[in-house]
Amino acid sequence: MDPRETVALSVQAQRRLTILSHLLAGRISAEEAATALRLSERQVRRLLAAYAAEGPAGLQHGNAGRAPAHRTPDAQRERLVALATGPYAGVNHAHLADLLAEREGIRVPERTLRRLLADAGVHPVHTRRPPRHRSRRERMPRAGMLLQVDGSRHDWLEGRGPWLTLVGGIDDATGTVTGGAFRAQEDAAGYLVTFGQTATGFGLPMATYSDRHGIFWRDRRRPPTLAEQLTGQRSFTQVGRALHDAGITWIGARSPQAKGRVERLWGTLQDRLVSELRLAHAATLEEANVLLAAYLPRHNARFAVPAADPVPAWRPLPEGTGADALFCFHYPRRVARDATVSWSGGALALPRRRDGRSSGGLRGGRRRASRREPVGAPRGGALPTPGRSPWPRPPARAPSLSPQCGPARPAPTTPGRAGGTRAAHALATGARPSLAPLTAACPWTESLAAWTVKVTGRR
């Protein structure tokens, strides 16, 4: 070996060279050198022989400078970097590893992918702050005992469309996202859709945990209305009434950290779901809801965990009642003598019974005259339209029900006029409502069937 040749030694080799130099100079004994190197005296003599034959290079490990047998090939490294900086730019590394396995057929561990991209200068999308210490509440032992719900206002479409609000629910015991929907704003319709999807796919939870939004409850500090004073009980909001009818206990959180499960869910979805929407080129609310329905099963398969107690606590829906009939808007209307109810300045006839006869009739109309009955409106907010409505006489001009109309209230009546009641609620914006088509997720017939049972007493 040329003594003028420069050899790059590792830290371990440099330490060995220093100790062996002291040994050869007689400053320390072989036993002391073996103790310092954590080797036996025999191994020290072997290192001295290698040092005498090869110089400092003999102190290097035998695999120094060799490529590992399991090293990722250079061609695959270049492809991974090209995908991470091209079609999948902006996707976090953990999500990128899942997408590469699903779409590209490339299975690479997340840690390996992070290291390869770091070597190529591709930095992580998000820098994470060190977590603050908090004493977390233990998960519920059984699935269905507690459902956390919330809404997240975010630029989900990244400028390709309007800002949207994702309303969703997550099971506290398993972390399963039971339902969700994109809405223009956080409104009652979004929560009714979420509860309806949860009831259809899993069942009714024992309790739900949310913030203290006016969608769920009426502030107890406000003075009671005259109707509440006469009845002796506080009125419900639309969502509060639906939860009460379903037997679901509502718990209001006093801080975001109290419902941390759903808050952490938004952090995950604002990363992964935003990337999925970008890859699908979604630009409208409808396209976002279609992709959300396809994404949630994959999300649950990836992040859901088994409950401590395998016996679920989900409750079935009441017999003969569908989720769309339970989680919908209810508006009280007075039945006139001709078996009609007023709606937006017009009159709607009661549907016929199964035997073909009118459910009203003169006698029936008289029996039910001046009685208030709830009319179920779909949670999507659309009124029945001509040609698709089960009503015999739909109104000529039917405005759409806004989910922001708020809780159901008794409508003012005009004595002596059939169908003289006006709409119980007005749109919050004050703009003239427009005709909206029915949505497949919220069929009018489901709500109408439940309403018919309450009016006629027949199934």
C-alpha positions in Angstrom: 0.0 0.0 0.0 1.3 3.4 -0.9 1.9 5.4 2.3 0.9 8.6 0.5 -2.5 7.2 -0.4 -5.4 8.9 1.5 -7.8 6.5 3.2 -11.1 7.7 4.6 -11.6 5.8 7.9 -14.9 5.4 9.7 -15.2 6.6 13.3 -14.7 3.1 14.6 -11.6 2.6 12.5 -10.2 5.9 13.7 -10.7 4.9 17.3 -9.0 1.5 16.7 -6.0 3.3 15.1 -5.6 5.6 18.1 -5.7 2.8 20.6 -3.4 0.5 18.6 -0.9 3.4 18.2 -0.8 3.8 22.0 -0.3 0.0 22.3 2.6 -0.1 19.8 4.2 2.9 21.6 4.1 0.9 24.9 1.8 3.4 26.7 -0.8 0.8 27.4 -0.8 -3.0 27.6 -2.7 -5.5 25.4 -5.2 -6.2 28.2 -6.0 -2.5 28.5 -6.3 -2.1 24.7 -8.7 -5.0 24.6 -10.8 -3.5 27.4 -10.9 -0.1 25.6 -11.9 -1.7 22.3 -14.3 -4.2 24.0 -12.5 -7.1 22.3 -10.5 -10.0 23.4 -6.7 -10.0 23.4 -6.8 -12.4 20.5 -8.8 -10.0 18.4 -6.4 -7.2 19.3 -3.5 -9.3 18.0 -5.5 -9.9 14.8 -6.0 -6.2 14.3 -2.3 -5.6 14.9 -1.5 -8.1 12.2 -3.9 -6.5 9.7 -2.5 -3.0 10.5 1.0 -4.2 9.9 0.0 -5.8 6.6 -2.4 -3.3 5.1 -1.9 -0.1 7.1 -5.0 1.9 8.3 -7.1 0.3 5.6 -6.8 -3.0 7.5 -8.8 -1.6 10.4 -11.9 -1.0 8.3 -14.8 -3.4 8.3 -14.8 -5.9 5.6 -18.1 -4.7 4.1 -17.0 -1.0 4.0 -17.7 0.5 0.6 -19.8 -2.4 -0.6 -23.4 -2.0 -1.7 -26.0 -3.9 0.4 -27.6 -6.9 -1.2 -31.1 -5.5 -0.5 -30.3 -2.0 -1.7 -33.0 -0.4 -3.9 -31.9 -0.4 -7.5 -30.9 3.0 -9.0 -33.6 2.7 -11.7 -36.4 2.3 -9.1 -34.9 5.1 -7.0 -35.2 7.4 -10.0 -38.7 6.4 -10.6 -39.8 6.9 -7.0 -38.3 10.4 -7.1 -40.0 11.2 -10.4 -43.4 10.0 -9.1 -43.0 11.9 -5.8 -42.1 15.2 -7.6 -44.5 14.7 -10.6 -48.0 13.2 -10.4 -47.9 12.7 -6.6 -46.3 16.1 -5.7 -47.7 17.4 -2.5 -48.6 14.0 -1.1 -47.1 13.1 2.3 -44.7 10.2 2.5 -47.0 7.8 4.4 -49.9 8.4 2.0 -47.5 8.2 -1.0 -46.4 4.7 0.1 -50.1 3.6 0.2 -50.8 5.1 -3.2 -47.7 3.6 -4.8 -48.8 0.2 -3.7 -52.4 0.7 -4.8 -51.9 2.4 -8.1 -48.4 1.8 -9.3 -47.8 -1.7 -7.9 -44.6 -0.5 -6.1 -44.4 -1.8 -2.6 -41.8 0.1 -0.6 -41.7 0.6 3.2 -42.6 4.1 4.4 -39.3 4.5 6.2 -37.3 3.5 3.1 -39.3 5.9 1.0 -38.6 8.7 3.4 -34.9 8.0 3.4 -34.7 7.7 -0.4 -36.6 11.0 -0.9 -34.5 12.7 1.7 -31.3 11.6 -0.1 -32.7 13.0 -3.3 -33.6 16.4 -1.6 -37.4 15.9 -1.6 -38.4 17.2 1.8 -41.6 16.2 3.6 -44.8 18.1 2.8 -45.6 18.9 6.4 -43.3 19.5 9.3 -44.8 18.3 12.6 -44.4 20.0 15.9 -43.5 17.9 18.9 -46.8 16.8 20.6 -47.8 18.5 23.8 -48.4 16.3 26.8 -52.1 15.7 27.5 -53.8 13.0 29.5 -56.0 11.3 26.9 -59.3 9.7 27.8 -59.4 6.0 27.1 -61.5 4.8 24.2 -64.9 3.4 24.8 -64.8 -0.4 25.2 -67.5 -1.2 22.7 -68.3 0.1 19.2 -71.4 2.2 19.1 -71.2 3.5 22.6 -70.1 7.0 21.6 -70.1 8.8 18.2 -68.1 12.0 17.8 -69.4 14.4 15.2 -68.1 17.7 13.9 -67.7 19.9 10.8 -64.4 21.0 9.2 -64.4 24.2 7.1 -61.4 23.9 4.7 -60.2 24.6 1.2 -60.8 20.9 0.3 -60.7 21.6 -3.5 -57.5 23.7 -3.3 -58.9 26.6 -5.4 -60.6 24.4 -8.1 -63.9 25.1 -6.5 -65.5 26.8 -3.5 -64.6 26.2 0.1 -66.6 23.4 1.6 -67.4 22.0 5.0 -67.0 18.3 5.6 -69.5 17.1 8.3 -68.7 13.6 9.6 -68.7 11.2 12.5 -66.2 8.8 13.9 -66.8 5.9 16.4 -64.8 6.5 19.6 -64.0 2.8 20.2 -62.7 1.8 16.8 -61.9 5.0 15.0 -64.2 4.0 12.1 -65.6 6.9 10.1 -69.3 6.0 10.0 -70.5 8.7 7.6 -69.8 12.1 6.2 -70.9 14.6 3.6 -69.5 17.8 2.0 -71.8 20.8 2.5 -71.5 24.4 1.5 -71.7 25.3 5.2 -71.9 23.5 8.5 -75.7 23.0 8.7 -78.3 20.7 10.1 -78.7 18.8 6.8 -75.1 17.7 6.9 -75.5 16.2 10.4 -78.8 14.5 9.5 -77.1 12.9 6.5 -74.2 11.7 8.7 -76.5 10.2 11.3 -78.6 8.6 8.5 -75.5 7.0 7.0 -74.4 5.8 10.4 -77.8 4.3 11.2 -78.0 2.5 7.8 -74.4 1.2 7.8 -73.9 0.4 11.5 -76.9 1.2 13.7 -77.9 3.8 16.2 -75.2 4.9 18.7 -75.9 5.1 22.4 -74.6 8.7 22.6 -73.1 11.4 20.4 -70.4 13.9 21.3 -70.2 17.3 19.6 -69.5 20.9 20.2 -72.2 23.1 21.6 -73.3 24.4 18.3 -76.8 25.9 17.9 -77.6 23.1 15.5 -77.8 20.7 18.4 -79.3 22.6 21.3 -81.0 25.8 22.4 -79.1 27.9 25.0 -80.8 27.4 28.4 -79.9 31.0 29.3 -82.2 32.5 26.7 -85.8 33.4 27.9 -88.4 30.8 27.1 -90.9 31.5 24.4 -94.6 31.7 25.0 -95.2 28.3 23.5 -92.5 26.8 25.7 -94.0 28.5 28.8 -97.5 27.0 27.9 -96.1 23.5 27.3 -93.7 23.6 30.2 -90.8 22.2 28.1 -88.0 23.5 25.9 -88.3 23.1 22.2 -85.8 21.1 20.2 -83.8 22.0 17.2 -84.2 19.8 14.1 -81.1 17.7 14.9 -82.0 17.7 18.6 -85.5 16.4 17.9 -84.1 13.7 15.6 -81.6 12.5 18.3 -84.4 12.5 20.9 -86.7 10.5 18.7 -83.8 8.0 18.0 -83.0 7.7 21.7 -79.5 9.0 21.3 -78.0 10.9 24.2 -76.3 14.2 23.2 -73.2 15.3 25.0 -71.8 18.8 24.4 -68.1 19.3 24.6 -66.7 22.5 26.1 -63.3 22.4 24.3 -62.0 21.0 21.0 -59.5 18.8 23.0 -62.5 17.0 24.6 -63.5 15.5 21.3 -59.9 15.0 20.1 -60.7 11.8 18.1 -62.7 13.7 15.5 -60.4 16.7 15.6 -57.4 14.5 14.8 -59.5 13.0 12.0 -59.7 16.4 10.3 -55.9 16.6 10.4 -55.6 13.2 8.6 -58.4 14.0 6.0 -57.1 17.5 5.3 -53.9 15.8 4.2 -54.9 12.5 2.6 -58.4 13.4 1.3 -57.2 16.7 -0.2 -54.6 14.7 -2.2 -57.2 12.2 -3.3 -59.5 15.1 -4.5 -56.6 16.6 -6.4 -55.6 13.4 -8.1 -59.3 12.9 -9.1 -59.5 16.5 -10.4 -62.7 17.1 -8.3 -63.9 20.7 -8.6 -67.5 20.6 -7.4 -69.4 19.6 -4.3 -71.1 16.7 -6.0 -67.8 15.3 -7.3 -66.3 15.7 -3.8 -69.2 13.7 -2.3 -68.8 10.9 -4.9 -65.1 10.6 -4.1 -65.7 10.7 -0.4 -68.1 7.7 -0.6 -65.4 5.7 -2.3 -62.6 6.9 0.0 -64.1 6.2 3.4 -64.0 2.4 3.1 -60.3 2.5 2.3 -59.7 5.0 5.1 -61.4 2.7 7.6 -59.5 -0.4 6.4 -56.3 1.6 6.9 -56.9 3.3 10.3 -59.7 1.5 12.1 -58.7 -0.6 15.1 -60.6 -3.4 16.9 -62.6 -2.5 20.0 -61.6 -3.8 23.4 -64.9 -5.6 23.7 -65.8 -7.3 20.4 -69.6 -7.1 21.2 -70.9 -4.0 19.5 -73.3 -1.6 21.2 -75.0 -0.4 18.0 -78.8 -0.4 18.3 -81.1 -1.3 15.4 -83.6 1.1 13.9 -87.1 1.0 15.2 -89.2 -1.6 13.3 -90.9 -0.1 10.3 -88.9 3.1 10.4 -86.2 4.0 8.0 -83.1 6.1 8.6 -84.4 8.7 6.1 -87.7 9.0 7.9 -86.0 9.4 11.3 -83.2 11.8 10.4 -85.1 14.4 8.4 -86.7 17.8 8.9 -90.1 17.9 10.6 -92.5 20.9 10.1 -95.8 21.0 11.9 -98.9 21.6 9.7 -102.6 21.8 10.5 -104.9 19.4 8.6 -107.8 21.2 7.0 -111.3 19.8 6.6 -110.7 18.7 3.0 -107.7 16.5 4.1 -105.1 19.0 2.9 -102.2 20.7 4.5 -100.8 24.1 3.5 -97.4 24.4 2.0 -95.7 27.6 0.8 -98.9 29.4 0.0 -100.6 26.3 -1.6 -102.4 23.2 -0.5 -101.2 19.6 -0.6 -103.7 16.7 -0.5 -103.0 13.8 1.9 -101.8 10.7 0.1 -104.3 7.9 -0.6 -104.3 4.7 1.5 -103.3 1.3 0.2 -106.9 0.4 -0.6 -107.1 3.3 -3.0 -109.4 5.4 -1.0 -108.5 8.9 0.1 -106.8 9.0 3.5 -108.8 12.1 4.3 -112.4 12.3 3.0 -115.0 14.6 4.5 -115.3 12.7 7.7 -111.6 12.0 8.0 -110.9 15.6 7.3 -113.3 16.8 10.0 -111.8 14.4 12.5 -108.3 15.6 11.8 -109.3 19.3 11.3 -107.3 21.7 13.5 -104.9 19.0 14.4 -101.2 19.7 13.9 -99.2 16.9 12.3 -95.5 16.8 11.5 -94.6 16.8 7.8 -91.3 15.1 7.1 -89.0 16.9 4.6 -85.9 15.2 3.2 -82.7 16.1 4.9 -81.3 17.1 1.5 -83.7 20.1 1.7 -85.7 19.5 -1.5 -89.5 19.7 -1.7 -91.4 17.3 -3.9 -91.4 18.3 -7.6 -94.2 17.8 -10.2 -93.9 14.4 -11.9 -92.0 12.8 -9.0 -94.1 13.7 -6.1 -96.5 11.1 -4.4 -98.9 14.0 -3.7 -102.0 14.2 -5.8 -101.8 18.0 -6.1 -98.3 19.4 -5.8 -97.9 23.1 -5.5 -97.3 25.1 -8.6 -94.3 26.7 -7.0 -92.5 24.8 -4.3 -89.4 26.4 -2.8 -86.6 24.3 -1.5 -86.2 23.8 2.2 -83.0 25.3 3.4 -81.1 23.3 6.0 -80.4 26.6 7.8 -84.1 27.1 8.5 -83.4 26.0 12.1 -85.7 24.1 14.5 -89.3 23.3 13.8 -91.7 25.9 15.2 -95.5 26.1 15.2 -96.6 28.1 12.1 -99.1 31.0 12.5 -102.6 30.1 11.4 -105.5 32.0 10.1 -108.8 30.8 11.7 -111.6 29.8 9.3 -109.4 29.2 6.3 -108.5 25.8 5.0 -104.8 25.6 4.3 -104.3 29.1 5.7 -101.0 28.4 7.4 -97.8 29.9 6.0 -94.4 28.4 5.8 -93.0 27.8 9.3 -89.5 29.0 8.4 -87.8 31.5 6.0 -84.4 31.1 4.4 -81.7 32.5 6.5 -80.3 34.5 3.6 -83.5 36.2 2.8 -83.2 35.4 -0.9 -86.1 33.9 -2.9 -85.7 30.1 -2.7 -85.4 28.1 -5.9 -86.8 24.7 -7.0 -84.3 21.9 -6.1 -84.5 18.4 -7.5 -84.7 15.4 -5.2 -81.4 13.7 -4.3 -81.0 9.9 -4.3 -79.5 10.0 -0.8 -82.6 11.7 0.6 -85.8 10.2 -1.1 -89.0 12.0 -0.2 -91.0 8.8 -0.1 -89.2 7.6 3.0 -90.1 10.7 5.0 -93.6 10.7 3.5 -94.2 7.1 4.6 -93.3 8.0 8.2 -95.5 11.0 8.1 -98.4 9.0 6.7 -98.2 6.6 9.6 -98.4 9.4 12.1 -101.4 11.0 10.3 -103.5 7.9 9.3 -102.3 5.4 11.8 -101.9 2.9 9.0 -98.8 1.2 7.7 
